[in-house]
Amino acid sequence: MSHHDKLIAAFEVYQSENEKFHGKGVKASAARARKALQEIAGSCKERRKEITAEKEALEGKPKGDGMSQDAARHAHIRK
């Protein structure tokens, strides 16, 4: 399962559990909703990495060339 699919599935779980918690007052659903949110956060980070790699592959630019944004920012400050 791709990170995109995991993200969608976790969001659907979150919606369902959040509705149970707020709508019906099921306390156990709060923990399941929080777990789904944690999975969403992890999948978001991984998907961002995938998108960056895909973008760089399209540009034909290997990862690691040039300075990172943070390094460029610090170099600019030092001038």
PyMOL commands that place a pseudoatom at each C-alpha (Angstrom):
pseudoatom trace, name=CA, resn=MET, resi=1, chain=A, elem=C, hetatm=0, pos=[0.000, 0.000, 0.000]
pseudoatom trace, name=CA, resn=SER, resi=2, chain=A, elem=C, hetatm=0, pos=[1.426, 3.387, -0.974]
pseudoatom trace, name=CA, resn=HIS, resi=3, chain=A, elem=C, hetatm=0, pos=[1.761, 6.239, 1.483]
pseudoatom trace, name=CA, resn=HIS, resi=4, chain=A, elem=C, hetatm=0, pos=[-0.969, 8.052, -0.438]
pseudoatom trace, name=CA, resn=ASP, resi=5, chain=A, elem=C, hetatm=0, pos=[-3.355, 5.138, 0.097]
pseudoatom trace, name=CA, resn=LYS, resi=6, chain=A, elem=C, hetatm=0, pos=[-2.350, 4.850, 3.768]
pseudoatom trace, name=CA, resn=LEU, resi=7, chain=A, elem=C, hetatm=0, pos=[-3.065, 8.549, 4.185]
pseudoatom trace, name=CA, resn=ILE, resi=8, chain=A, elem=C, hetatm=0, pos=[-6.546, 8.218, 2.682]
pseudoatom trace, name=CA, resn=ALA, resi=9, chain=A, elem=C, hetatm=0, pos=[-7.355, 5.105, 4.753]
pseudoatom trace, name=CA, resn=ALA, resi=10, chain=A, elem=C, hetatm=0, pos=[-6.149, 6.704, 8.002]
pseudoatom trace, name=CA, resn=PHE, resi=11, chain=A, elem=C, hetatm=0, pos=[-8.234, 9.802, 7.320]
pseudoatom trace, name=CA, resn=GLU, resi=12, chain=A, elem=C, hetatm=0, pos=[-11.332, 7.668, 6.775]
pseudoatom trace, name=CA, resn=VAL, resi=13, chain=A, elem=C, hetatm=0, pos=[-10.679, 5.892, 10.099]
pseudoatom trace, name=CA, resn=TYR, resi=14, chain=A, elem=C, hetatm=0, pos=[-10.191, 9.252, 11.778]
pseudoatom trace, name=CA, resn=GLN, resi=15, chain=A, elem=C, hetatm=0, pos=[-13.487, 10.592, 10.426]
pseudoatom trace, name=CA, resn=SER, resi=16, chain=A, elem=C, hetatm=0, pos=[-15.375, 7.518, 11.582]
pseudoatom trace, name=CA, resn=GLU, resi=17, chain=A, elem=C, hetatm=0, pos=[-13.847, 7.425, 15.056]
pseudoatom trace, name=CA, resn=ASN, resi=18, chain=A, elem=C, hetatm=0, pos=[-14.170, 11.177, 15.528]
pseudoatom trace, name=CA, resn=GLU, resi=19, chain=A, elem=C, hetatm=0, pos=[-17.888, 10.948, 14.704]
pseudoatom trace, name=CA, resn=LYS, resi=20, chain=A, elem=C, hetatm=0, pos=[-18.323, 8.127, 17.227]
pseudoatom trace, name=CA, resn=PHE, resi=21, chain=A, elem=C, hetatm=0, pos=[-16.520, 10.151, 19.883]
pseudoatom trace, name=CA, resn=HIS, resi=22, chain=A, elem=C, hetatm=0, pos=[-18.321, 13.455, 19.322]
pseudoatom trace, name=CA, resn=GLY, resi=23, chain=A, elem=C, hetatm=0, pos=[-21.668, 12.151, 18.121]
pseudoatom trace, name=CA, resn=LYS, resi=24, chain=A, elem=C, hetatm=0, pos=[-22.191, 9.163, 20.404]
pseudoatom trace, name=CA, resn=GLY, resi=25, chain=A, elem=C, hetatm=0, pos=[-19.760, 9.880, 23.231]
pseudoatom trace, name=CA, resn=VAL, resi=26, chain=A, elem=C, hetatm=0, pos=[-17.790, 6.654, 22.815]
pseudoatom trace, name=CA, resn=LYS, resi=27, chain=A, elem=C, hetatm=0, pos=[-14.641, 7.331, 24.838]
pseudoatom trace, name=CA, resn=ALA, resi=28, chain=A, elem=C, hetatm=0, pos=[-12.630, 4.473, 23.269]
pseudoatom trace, name=CA, resn=SER, resi=29, chain=A, elem=C, hetatm=0, pos=[-13.073, 6.155, 19.892]
pseudoatom trace, name=CA, resn=ALA, resi=30, chain=A, elem=C, hetatm=0, pos=[-11.021, 9.116, 21.102]
pseudoatom trace, name=CA, resn=ALA, resi=31, chain=A, elem=C, hetatm=0, pos=[-7.920, 6.911, 21.373]
pseudoatom trace, name=CA, resn=ARG, resi=32, chain=A, elem=C, hetatm=0, pos=[-8.556, 5.374, 17.949]
pseudoatom trace, name=CA, resn=ALA, resi=33, chain=A, elem=C, hetatm=0, pos=[-9.051, 8.837, 16.414]
pseudoatom trace, name=CA, resn=ARG, resi=34, chain=A, elem=C, hetatm=0, pos=[-5.777, 10.014, 17.956]
pseudoatom trace, name=CA, resn=LYS, resi=35, chain=A, elem=C, hetatm=0, pos=[-3.988, 6.913, 16.648]
pseudoatom trace, name=CA, resn=ALA, resi=36, chain=A, elem=C, hetatm=0, pos=[-5.337, 7.596, 13.152]
pseudoatom trace, name=CA, resn=LEU, resi=37, chain=A, elem=C, hetatm=0, pos=[-4.097, 11.194, 13.383]
pseudoatom trace, name=CA, resn=GLN, resi=38, chain=A, elem=C, hetatm=0, pos=[-0.630, 9.909, 14.313]
pseudoatom trace, name=CA, resn=GLU, resi=39, chain=A, elem=C, hetatm=0, pos=[-0.664, 7.598, 11.286]
pseudoatom trace, name=CA, resn=ILE, resi=40, chain=A, elem=C, hetatm=0, pos=[-1.734, 10.527, 9.099]
pseudoatom trace, name=CA, resn=ALA, resi=41, chain=A, elem=C, hetatm=0, pos=[1.218, 12.578, 10.353]
pseudoatom trace, name=CA, resn=GLY, resi=42, chain=A, elem=C, hetatm=0, pos=[3.681, 9.799, 9.537]
pseudoatom trace, name=CA, resn=SER, resi=43, chain=A, elem=C, hetatm=0, pos=[2.195, 9.147, 6.119]
pseudoatom trace, name=CA, resn=CYS, resi=44, chain=A, elem=C, hetatm=0, pos=[2.287, 12.875, 5.337]
pseudoatom trace, name=CA, resn=LYS, resi=45, chain=A, elem=C, hetatm=0, pos=[6.021, 13.015, 6.066]
pseudoatom trace, name=CA, resn=GLU, resi=46, chain=A, elem=C, hetatm=0, pos=[6.738, 9.970, 3.933]
pseudoatom trace, name=CA, resn=ARG, resi=47, chain=A, elem=C, hetatm=0, pos=[4.531, 11.173, 1.076]
pseudoatom trace, name=CA, resn=ARG, resi=48, chain=A, elem=C, hetatm=0, pos=[6.303, 14.546, 1.084]
pseudoatom trace, name=CA, resn=LYS, resi=49, chain=A, elem=C, hetatm=0, pos=[9.626, 12.711, 0.634]
pseudoatom trace, name=CA, resn=GLU, resi=50, chain=A, elem=C, hetatm=0, pos=[8.168, 10.676, -2.237]
pseudoatom trace, name=CA, resn=ILE, resi=51, chain=A, elem=C, hetatm=0, pos=[6.826, 13.770, -3.975]
pseudoatom trace, name=CA, resn=THR, resi=52, chain=A, elem=C, hetatm=0, pos=[10.190, 15.537, -3.647]
pseudoatom trace, name=CA, resn=ALA, resi=53, chain=A, elem=C, hetatm=0, pos=[12.002, 12.525, -5.105]
pseudoatom trace, name=CA, resn=GLU, resi=54, chain=A, elem=C, hetatm=0, pos=[9.501, 12.279, -7.979]
pseudoatom trace, name=CA, resn=LYS, resi=55, chain=A, elem=C, hetatm=0, pos=[9.845, 15.997, -8.714]
pseudoatom trace, name=CA, resn=GLU, resi=56, chain=A, elem=C, hetatm=0, pos=[13.635, 15.806, -8.728]
pseudoatom trace, name=CA, resn=ALA, resi=57, chain=A, elem=C, hetatm=0, pos=[13.514, 12.771, -11.016]
pseudoatom trace, name=CA, resn=LEU, resi=58, chain=A, elem=C, hetatm=0, pos=[11.365, 14.724, -13.472]
pseudoatom trace, name=CA, resn=GLU, resi=59, chain=A, elem=C, hetatm=0, pos=[13.820, 17.600, -13.388]
pseudoatom trace, name=CA, resn=GLY, resi=60, chain=A, elem=C, hetatm=0, pos=[16.705, 15.192, -13.931]
pseudoatom trace, name=CA, resn=LYS, resi=61, chain=A, elem=C, hetatm=0, pos=[18.429, 16.563, -10.888]
pseudoatom trace, name=CA, resn=PRO, resi=62, chain=A, elem=C, hetatm=0, pos=[19.936, 14.008, -8.506]
pseudoatom trace, name=CA, resn=LYS, resi=63, chain=A, elem=C, hetatm=0, pos=[19.220, 14.596, -4.847]
pseudoatom trace, name=CA, resn=GLY, resi=64, chain=A, elem=C, hetatm=0, pos=[22.031, 16.248, -2.947]
pseudoatom trace, name=CA, resn=ASP, resi=65, chain=A, elem=C, hetatm=0, pos=[23.219, 18.703, -5.615]
pseudoatom trace, name=CA, resn=GLY, resi=66, chain=A, elem=C, hetatm=0, pos=[23.610, 22.240, -4.431]
pseudoatom trace, name=CA, resn=MET, resi=67, chain=A, elem=C, hetatm=0, pos=[22.813, 23.650, -1.031]
pseudoatom trace, name=CA, resn=SER, resi=68, chain=A, elem=C, hetatm=0, pos=[19.802, 22.947, 1.079]
pseudoatom trace, name=CA, resn=GLN, resi=69, chain=A, elem=C, hetatm=0, pos=[17.461, 25.853, 1.689]
pseudoatom trace, name=CA, resn=ASP, resi=70, chain=A, elem=C, hetatm=0, pos=[18.674, 26.033, 5.280]
pseudoatom trace, name=CA, resn=ALA, resi=71, chain=A, elem=C, hetatm=0, pos=[22.338, 26.135, 4.230]
pseudoatom trace, name=CA, resn=ALA, resi=72, chain=A, elem=C, hetatm=0, pos=[21.590, 28.785, 1.606]
pseudoatom trace, name=CA, resn=ARG, resi=73, chain=A, elem=C, hetatm=0, pos=[19.765, 30.874, 4.195]
pseudoatom trace, name=CA, resn=HIS, resi=74, chain=A, elem=C, hetatm=0, pos=[22.735, 30.678, 6.592]
pseudoatom trace, name=CA, resn=ALA, resi=75, chain=A, elem=C, hetatm=0, pos=[25.213, 31.493, 3.795]
pseudoatom trace, name=CA, resn=HIS, resi=76, chain=A, elem=C, hetatm=0, pos=[23.170, 34.574, 2.943]
pseudoatom trace, name=CA, resn=ILE, resi=77, chain=A, elem=C, hetatm=0, pos=[23.123, 35.691, 6.580]
pseudoatom trace, name=CA, resn=ARG, resi=78, chain=A, elem=C, hetatm=0, pos=[26.903, 35.335, 6.906]
pseudoatom trace, name=CA, resn=LYS, resi=79, chain=A, elem=C, hetatm=0, pos=[27.618, 37.675, 3.964]
for i in range(1, 79): cmd.bond("trace and resi %d" % i, "trace and resi %d" % (i + 1))
show_as sticks, trace
zoom trace
